[in-house]
Amino acid sequence: MGRKVLRILFYFLVIAYAIISIGPFIWSIITSLKPTSEVNNFSINFSTLSFRNYIFLWNRFPFARWTLNSIIVALIVTLGNLLFNSMAGYALARINFPGKKALFVSILAFMMIPGQVVMVPTFILLTRLGWINSYKGLTIPFLTSLFGIFLMRQFFLSIPKSLEESAMIDGLGRFGIFFRIILPLAKPALSTQFILMFTGNWNSFLWPSLLATSDKMYTLPVGLNSFYGQYFQFWDQVLAGVMILSIPAIVIFLIFQKNFIKGISTTGMKE
């Protein structure tokens, strides 16, 4: 009886937490379908719900351009991180070179430094390069990630060296081993990194708001910020834009969630 009571209590807490967590999201969906006059009403009039706010945003603002900018920036940065972080992580995990341990310790140390510390010098550098308000400024400085390097390095340490030794006997070089054997085995870690990098860059606001000076280069989060007025906010339109912003991240997570969970659980702290 005691175990049954504990199990019932556990399921009750989990369901209650799920309802609390998903409640604001459901409320946002419903509010995005309401007319402006009913935004502050807690009651739901199903006869007035429609996609008028979505249609208005798409026709009134350059939403297609903002969406394209977000896709370009998120994909370039994510794919760049997948490649460069994997190569750096593999080098730290398998290749012996002078200063390897010092370099890894430095990566761990720099991970503890807040990003705000390097904002000013990075912005000055991009300004002098003439990369402000361009795709180069929005993508190239973010093609690598210290956390991504650490994540891939830890995963590669869990792969048996015997696989690489067998491939070397068969005549494969270092790059052949990396691209034909190691990367296919690293799908869980790559999926984890893809989700983290894509959602992080898709939802990024701080750097795009600093580097994009014209509405043609706005990403979706920066464009949505223009909906806020000084004295009044059209929450139905804002939440409609938020839903458009949220859909790709949700789809990406649903597609890669199995590999994401596997990647998190198998990426250990092996030395």
Secondary structure, 3 states (H helix, E strand, C coil): CHHHHHHHHHHHHHHHHHHHHHHHHHHHHHHHCCCHHHCCCCCCCHHHCCCHHHHHHHHHCCHHHHHHHHHHHHHHHHHHHHHHHHHHHHHHHHCCCCCHHHHHHHHHHHHCCCHHHHHHHHHHHHHHHCCCCCHHHHHHHHCCCHHHHHHHHHHHHCCCHHHHHHHHHCCCCHHHHHHHHHHHHCHHHHHHHHHHHHHHHHCCCHHHHHHCCCHHHCCHHHHHHCCECCCCECHHHHHHHHHHHHHHHHHHHHHHHHHHHHHHHHCCCCC
